[in-house]
Amino acid sequence: MNAASNAACQEPRTKAAGASKRKWWFSIHSWAGLKLSLLMAFICLTGTLAVIATELDWLVQPAMRVEPAAHRASWGEMAAAAQAAHPDWTLQSVTAPHASRFAAQALMRTPQGELRFVWIDPYRATVTGDTSWFSIQRWLRNTHRHLFLPTNYGVPLVSALSIPLTLLIATGFVVYKRWWRGFLAWPRWGKRRLTWGDTHRLLAVWSLWFAILIALSGLWYLIESLGGHAPALPAITAKRAPPAAAPISAEKLDAAITRVRQLWPDLEIRVLRLDAGGQGGQVEGQTDAWLVRDRANAIRLPMQDGDFARRRSAADLTVHQRLSELADPIHFGSFGPWPVRAIWFGFGAALTALCLTGVYLYGLRIAGSSAVVRKRAGHTGTAATPLRESWAGMRPWRWLWLGLLLMSQALFVGEAMGWLHLFQ
């Protein structure tokens, strides 16, 4: 009897201890999610938009839009078209079209030293226009990466958000009991707190894999920003720049690329980079080594018969270098065609929504508690609202993040106006 009584008494204590532990973890989850919500939601939003930044530029820049045709122009023809359109500008690189209706992109430097994008119809080898180097893609990239702050400060600041994101993921496992059952738990309609709570949990379980991926790649960026850079990729550039001369002809460039394809038939060329003197260069792209930047696979252009084409291959990189080249493709979903980017965009939007629904849930909980207290005390007047309670609950953190975000956009405006002034 005594043993049975002790067991019966122990069970409620165990349950109470478990509930108390979950309540403590819930407090950590709520605190981190609320105090960092402004900054984290903004970074998640800009990162989500950065996934489709090139498509956004395509929508607003007519020069980027082309009609597909059966025949593709050669790399030499595209380079020659850009150089012919701006003979006093220096051609630095040509990048393959983003998709079938996108123009190829040539990066050129003006005599004043400024960068411009020159857009080339990849089917007809004609220049469709040129635009500022400062684009939607550049704005989103610099905002998301370092908030337009000096990179020594901005990159560690932004990437450090991977730490609270990891904390939110870990505490979510504890707070949400039997979370694996939530994949098919559709939100219940009725009370707002119940509906929004179910929505928050549904978004959380479905985007869990993506949140872990973003947290891990963010931690990697943080390590790199604090000195953990991978060793430099093997250099294949010319030992010294050749003297300035006339730009390389389309025929000579195409002949060199033909030899490259013979030497490395598995290389899908995506970028052509030219040396400062214009008489040599290299091509970069993708092979059967998955999830690396284009620069991981590169080969020098053999400009003459018998030239030794130095190359580097992702397959030959160290583990540290492969991790470094892996980070961007998996962070932004840039390793595949548009369906991959669509998935990354959708789950990035879900991650942004998690930040916002978590804040709203906090406001609903506090506003509901305040309403009960006011009713018991017999107070009248303006009732608390979820958004007001959430804003108040952020306390000084709201002003810190709001000031930081406003400063970042002020820096963007200043930088953009500087570029625009130089191009007038």
C-alpha positions as CSV (number, residue, x, y, z in Angstrom):
1,M,0.0,0.0,0.0
2,N,2.8,2.4,0.9
3,A,4.6,1.7,-2.4
4,A,1.4,2.3,-4.4
5,S,0.7,5.5,-2.5
6,N,4.2,6.8,-3.1
7,A,3.9,6.0,-6.8
8,A,0.5,7.8,-7.0
9,C,2.0,10.9,-5.3
10,Q,5.1,10.8,-7.5
11,E,3.2,10.9,-10.8
12,P,1.6,14.3,-10.2
13,R,5.0,15.7,-9.1
14,T,6.6,14.4,-12.3
15,K,3.9,15.9,-14.5
16,A,4.2,19.2,-12.6
17,A,8.0,19.2,-13.0
18,G,7.6,18.5,-16.7
19,A,5.1,21.3,-17.1
20,S,7.3,23.7,-15.2
21,K,10.3,22.8,-17.4
22,R,8.2,23.4,-20.6
23,K,7.0,26.7,-19.2
24,W,10.6,27.8,-18.6
25,W,11.6,26.8,-22.2
26,F,8.5,28.5,-23.5
27,S,9.6,31.7,-21.7
28,I,13.0,31.5,-23.4
29,H,11.3,30.8,-26.8
30,S,8.9,33.8,-26.4
31,W,11.6,36.2,-25.1
32,A,14.0,35.5,-28.0
33,G,11.3,35.5,-30.6
34,L,9.8,38.8,-29.4
35,K,12.9,40.8,-28.6
36,L,14.6,39.9,-31.9
37,S,11.4,39.9,-34.0
38,L,11.9,43.2,-35.9
39,L,15.4,42.4,-37.0
40,M,14.9,38.7,-37.7
41,A,11.7,39.3,-39.7
42,F,13.4,42.0,-41.8
43,I,16.4,39.8,-42.5
44,C,14.2,36.8,-43.3
45,L,12.1,39.0,-45.7
46,T,15.1,40.4,-47.5
47,G,16.7,37.0,-47.8
48,T,13.4,35.6,-49.2
49,L,13.2,38.4,-51.8
50,A,16.9,37.9,-52.6
51,V,16.1,34.4,-53.9
52,I,14.0,36.0,-56.7
53,A,15.9,39.2,-57.0
54,T,17.0,38.6,-60.6
55,E,13.4,38.0,-61.5
56,L,12.4,41.2,-59.8
57,D,15.0,43.1,-61.8
58,W,13.7,41.4,-65.0
59,L,10.2,42.8,-64.2
60,V,11.5,46.4,-63.9
61,Q,14.3,46.5,-66.5
62,P,13.1,46.1,-70.1
63,A,16.7,45.6,-71.3
64,M,16.8,42.3,-69.4
65,R,13.9,40.8,-71.4
66,V,14.4,38.9,-74.7
67,E,12.4,36.6,-76.9
68,P,13.8,33.1,-77.2
69,A,15.0,31.8,-80.5
70,A,16.3,28.5,-81.8
71,H,19.9,29.5,-82.1
72,R,22.2,30.7,-79.3
73,A,24.9,33.2,-80.0
74,S,28.4,32.2,-79.1
75,W,30.4,33.7,-76.2
76,G,32.6,35.5,-78.6
77,E,29.7,37.1,-80.4
78,M,28.2,38.3,-77.1
79,A,31.4,39.7,-75.9
80,A,32.0,41.4,-79.2
81,A,28.5,42.9,-79.1
82,A,29.1,44.5,-75.7
83,Q,32.4,45.9,-76.7
84,A,31.1,47.3,-80.0
85,A,28.3,49.0,-78.2
86,H,30.7,50.7,-75.7
87,P,34.1,50.7,-77.3
88,D,35.6,53.0,-74.6
89,W,34.4,50.8,-71.8
90,T,36.4,47.8,-70.4
91,L,34.7,44.5,-70.6
92,Q,35.3,42.4,-67.4
93,S,32.9,39.5,-67.7
94,V,29.9,38.0,-69.5
95,T,27.4,35.8,-67.6
96,A,25.1,33.4,-69.2
97,P,21.3,34.2,-69.1
98,H,19.4,33.5,-66.0
99,A,16.7,31.7,-67.9
100,S,15.4,31.5,-71.5
101,R,13.7,34.9,-71.6
102,F,16.6,36.7,-69.8
103,A,19.4,38.6,-71.5
104,A,23.0,37.7,-70.9
105,Q,24.9,40.1,-68.6
106,A,28.1,41.8,-69.4
107,L,29.9,43.7,-66.6
108,M,31.8,46.7,-68.0
109,R,33.8,49.5,-66.4
110,T,33.5,53.1,-67.7
111,P,36.5,55.4,-68.2
112,Q,35.5,57.1,-64.9
113,G,36.0,53.8,-63.2
114,E,32.3,53.0,-62.5
115,L,30.6,49.6,-63.2
116,R,27.7,49.1,-65.6
117,F,25.6,46.1,-66.6
118,V,25.3,45.8,-70.4
119,W,22.5,43.4,-71.5
120,I,22.9,41.2,-74.5
121,D,20.3,39.2,-76.4
122,P,21.8,35.7,-76.2
123,Y,20.1,34.6,-79.4
124,R,20.8,37.5,-81.7
125,A,24.0,38.9,-80.1
126,T,22.6,42.4,-79.9
127,V,22.9,44.8,-77.0
128,T,19.4,45.6,-75.5
129,G,20.6,48.3,-73.1
130,D,22.7,49.0,-70.1
131,T,21.7,49.6,-66.4
132,S,23.3,50.7,-63.2
133,W,25.3,48.1,-61.2
134,F,23.1,49.2,-58.3
135,S,19.9,47.1,-58.8
136,I,17.2,45.4,-56.8
137,Q,19.4,42.4,-56.6
138,R,22.3,44.5,-55.2
139,W,20.0,46.3,-52.7
140,L,18.6,43.0,-51.4
141,R,22.0,41.3,-51.3
142,N,23.7,44.1,-49.4
143,T,20.8,44.7,-47.1
144,H,20.4,41.0,-46.2
145,R,24.2,40.3,-46.0
146,H,25.4,43.3,-43.9
147,L,22.7,46.0,-43.7
148,F,24.9,48.3,-45.8
149,L,27.2,48.5,-42.8
150,P,31.0,48.0,-43.2
151,T,31.2,44.2,-43.9
152,N,33.6,43.7,-40.9
153,Y,30.6,44.7,-38.7
154,G,27.5,44.0,-40.7
155,V,28.2,40.4,-41.7
156,P,28.9,39.2,-38.2
157,L,25.9,41.1,-36.9
158,V,23.5,39.6,-39.4
159,S,24.9,36.1,-39.4
160,A,24.9,36.1,-35.6
161,L,21.1,35.8,-35.9
162,S,21.7,32.1,-36.6
163,I,22.4,31.6,-32.9
164,P,18.9,32.8,-31.7
165,L,17.4,31.0,-34.6
166,T,19.0,27.8,-33.5
167,L,17.8,28.5,-30.0
168,L,14.2,29.0,-31.2
169,I,14.4,25.7,-33.1
170,A,15.7,23.8,-30.1
171,T,13.1,25.3,-27.6
172,G,10.4,24.7,-30.1
173,F,11.0,20.9,-29.9
174,V,10.5,21.1,-26.1
175,V,7.5,23.4,-26.1
176,Y,5.6,21.6,-28.9
177,K,5.0,18.2,-27.5
178,R,4.7,15.4,-30.1
179,W,5.5,18.0,-32.8
180,W,5.7,15.3,-35.5
181,R,2.0,15.0,-35.3
182,G,1.6,18.6,-36.4
183,F,2.2,18.1,-40.1
184,L,-1.5,17.3,-40.7
185,A,-3.0,19.4,-37.9
186,W,-5.0,22.0,-39.7
187,P,-5.7,25.2,-37.8
188,R,-8.8,25.2,-35.7
189,W,-11.2,28.1,-36.3
190,G,-12.8,29.9,-33.5
191,K,-10.9,31.9,-31.0
192,R,-8.1,34.0,-32.5
193,R,-5.4,32.8,-30.1
194,L,-6.3,29.2,-30.9
195,T,-6.3,29.8,-34.7
196,W,-3.1,31.7,-34.8
197,G,-1.4,29.3,-32.4
198,D,-2.3,26.4,-34.7
199,T,-1.1,28.4,-37.7
200,H,2.2,29.2,-36.0
201,R,2.8,25.5,-35.2
202,L,1.8,24.3,-38.7
203,L,4.3,26.7,-40.3
204,A,6.9,25.7,-37.8
205,V,6.8,21.9,-38.5
206,W,6.6,22.3,-42.2
207,S,9.5,24.8,-42.4
208,L,11.6,23.0,-39.8
209,W,14.1,21.5,-42.4
210,F,14.5,24.9,-44.0
211,A,15.0,26.7,-40.7
212,I,17.7,24.2,-39.8
213,L,19.3,24.7,-43.2
214,I,19.3,28.5,-42.8
215,A,20.6,28.3,-39.2
216,L,23.5,26.0,-40.2
217,S,24.5,28.1,-43.2
218,G,24.2,31.3,-41.1
219,L,26.5,29.8,-38.5
220,W,28.9,29.1,-41.2
221,Y,28.8,32.7,-42.4
222,L,29.4,33.8,-38.8
223,I,32.5,31.5,-38.5
224,E,33.8,32.9,-41.8
225,S,33.2,36.5,-40.7
226,L,35.2,35.9,-37.5
227,G,38.3,34.5,-39.2
228,G,37.3,31.0,-40.2
229,H,37.7,31.5,-43.9
230,A,38.6,28.5,-46.0
231,P,41.9,28.6,-47.8
232,A,41.9,30.6,-51.0
233,L,40.9,28.6,-54.1
234,P,43.8,27.5,-56.3
235,A,44.7,30.4,-58.5
236,I,44.6,30.0,-62.3
237,T,44.9,33.6,-63.3
238,A,47.8,34.8,-65.4
239,K,51.0,35.6,-63.4
240,R,51.1,39.1,-64.7
241,A,48.6,41.1,-66.7
242,P,49.4,41.5,-70.4
243,P,50.0,45.0,-71.7
244,A,46.9,46.9,-72.8
245,A,45.8,46.0,-76.3
246,A,42.8,45.9,-78.6
247,P,40.0,43.6,-77.2
248,I,40.2,40.0,-78.2
249,S,38.3,39.2,-81.4
250,A,35.1,37.1,-81.3
251,E,36.7,34.4,-83.5
252,K,39.8,34.0,-81.3
253,L,37.7,33.9,-78.2
254,D,35.3,31.3,-79.6
255,A,38.3,29.2,-80.8
256,A,39.7,29.2,-77.2
257,I,36.3,28.2,-75.8
258,T,36.1,25.4,-78.3
259,R,39.4,24.1,-77.0
260,V,38.2,24.4,-73.5
261,R,35.2,22.2,-74.3
262,Q,37.5,19.6,-75.8
263,L,39.7,19.7,-72.7
264,W,36.8,19.7,-70.3
265,P,33.6,18.4,-72.0
266,D,31.7,18.1,-68.7
267,L,32.1,21.8,-67.8
268,E,28.9,23.8,-68.3
269,I,30.2,27.3,-68.9
270,R,28.3,30.0,-67.1
271,V,30.7,32.9,-66.7
272,L,33.5,34.3,-69.0
273,R,36.0,36.5,-67.2
274,L,38.5,38.5,-69.2
275,D,41.9,39.7,-67.9
276,A,42.7,43.4,-67.5
277,G,44.6,43.6,-70.8
278,G,41.8,41.9,-72.7
279,Q,44.0,39.3,-74.3
280,G,43.2,36.3,-72.1
281,G,40.8,35.1,-69.4
282,Q,39.0,32.1,-67.9
283,V,35.6,30.5,-67.9
284,E,33.7,29.2,-64.9
285,G,30.7,26.9,-64.4
286,Q,29.3,23.7,-63.2
287,T,30.3,20.1,-63.5
288,D,29.1,16.9,-61.8
289,A,30.2,18.3,-58.4
290,W,26.9,19.5,-56.8
291,L,26.2,22.5,-54.7
292,V,29.2,24.8,-55.4
293,R,29.5,28.3,-56.7
294,D,30.5,28.6,-60.4
295,R,33.9,29.9,-59.4
296,A,34.8,26.5,-57.9
297,N,35.2,25.1,-61.4
298,A,37.4,27.3,-63.7
299,I,39.8,26.9,-66.5
300,R,42.2,29.3,-68.3
301,L,41.4,30.1,-71.9
302,P,44.2,28.5,-74.1
303,M,44.6,31.4,-76.5
304,Q,47.0,29.7,-78.7
305,D,47.6,26.1,-79.8
306,G,49.8,24.3,-77.3
307,D,48.9,26.6,-74.4
308,F,48.6,24.8,-71.1
309,A,45.1,25.5,-69.7
310,R,45.4,25.6,-65.9
311,R,42.2,24.6,-64.2
312,R,40.6,24.1,-60.8
313,S,37.9,21.6,-60.1
314,A,35.5,21.4,-57.2
315,A,36.3,17.7,-57.0
316,D,39.8,18.6,-56.0
317,L,39.0,21.1,-53.2
318,T,39.5,20.4,-49.5
319,V,36.5,19.7,-47.3
320,H,36.9,23.2,-45.8
321,Q,36.8,24.8,-49.3
322,R,33.8,22.7,-50.4
323,L,31.9,23.8,-47.3
324,S,32.7,27.4,-48.2
325,E,31.5,27.0,-51.8
326,L,28.4,25.1,-50.6
327,A,27.1,27.9,-48.3
328,D,25.6,30.3,-50.9
329,P,23.9,27.6,-53.1
330,I,22.0,26.0,-50.2
331,H,21.3,29.3,-48.4
332,F,19.7,31.0,-51.4
333,G,18.6,27.9,-53.4
334,S,20.7,29.0,-56.4
335,F,21.9,25.5,-57.2
336,G,18.9,24.6,-59.4
337,P,16.3,25.9,-61.9
338,W,13.3,28.0,-61.0
339,P,11.4,25.2,-59.1
340,V,14.2,25.1,-56.6
341,R,14.1,28.9,-56.2
342,A,10.3,28.7,-55.8
343,I,10.7,26.2,-53.0
344,W,13.3,28.4,-51.3
345,F,11.1,31.5,-51.7
346,G,8.0,29.7,-50.3
347,F,9.8,28.4,-47.2
348,G,11.6,31.7,-46.8
349,A,8.1,33.4,-46.7
350,A,7.0,30.8,-44.1
351,L,10.0,31.6,-42.0
352,T,9.2,35.3,-42.2
353,A,5.6,34.5,-41.3
354,L,6.8,32.6,-38.2
355,C,8.5,35.7,-36.9
356,L,5.3,37.7,-37.3
357,T,2.8,35.2,-36.1
358,G,4.9,34.6,-33.0
359,V,4.8,38.3,-32.2
360,Y,1.1,38.4,-32.7
361,L,0.6,35.4,-30.5
362,Y,2.5,37.1,-27.7
363,G,0.2,40.2,-28.1
364,L,-2.9,38.0,-28.0
365,R,-1.8,36.3,-24.9
366,I,-0.9,39.5,-23.0
367,A,-3.9,41.4,-24.3
368,G,-6.2,38.5,-23.2
369,S,-4.6,38.5,-19.7
370,S,-4.9,42.3,-19.5
371,A,-8.6,42.1,-20.5
372,V,-9.3,39.7,-17.7
373,V,-7.5,41.8,-15.1
374,R,-9.3,45.0,-16.3
375,K,-12.7,43.2,-16.1
376,R,-12.1,42.0,-12.6
377,A,-11.0,45.5,-11.5
378,G,-13.9,47.1,-13.2
379,H,-11.8,49.4,-15.4
380,T,-13.2,50.9,-18.5
381,G,-11.5,52.8,-21.4
382,T,-9.3,51.7,-24.3
383,A,-8.7,48.0,-24.3
384,A,-5.3,46.6,-25.0
385,T,-4.7,45.3,-28.5
386,P,-2.4,42.5,-29.6
387,L,-0.2,44.7,-31.7
388,R,0.1,47.4,-29.0
389,E,1.0,44.8,-26.4
390,S,3.6,43.2,-28.7
391,W,5.2,46.6,-29.4
392,A,5.3,47.4,-25.7
393,G,6.7,44.0,-24.9
394,M,9.7,44.5,-27.1
395,R,10.8,47.3,-24.8
396,P,14.2,49.0,-25.6
397,W,15.0,46.3,-28.2
398,R,12.4,47.8,-30.6
399,W,14.2,51.1,-30.7
400,L,17.6,49.5,-31.2
401,W,16.4,47.4,-34.2
402,L,14.2,50.2,-35.6
403,G,17.1,52.6,-35.5
404,L,19.5,50.0,-37.0
405,L,17.1,49.3,-39.9
406,L,16.5,53.0,-40.6
407,M,20.2,53.6,-40.6
408,S,20.8,50.7,-43.0
409,Q,18.3,52.2,-45.5
410,A,19.7,55.7,-45.0
411,L,23.1,54.2,-46.0
412,F,21.5,52.5,-49.0
413,V,19.9,55.8,-50.1
414,G,23.3,57.6,-49.7
415,E,25.1,54.9,-51.7
416,A,22.5,54.8,-54.4
417,M,22.4,58.6,-54.8
418,G,26.2,58.5,-55.0
419,W,26.1,56.0,-57.9
420,L,23.3,57.9,-59.6
421,H,25.2,61.2,-59.4
422,L,28.3,59.6,-60.9
423,F,26.3,58.2,-63.9
424,Q,24.6,61.5,-64.8
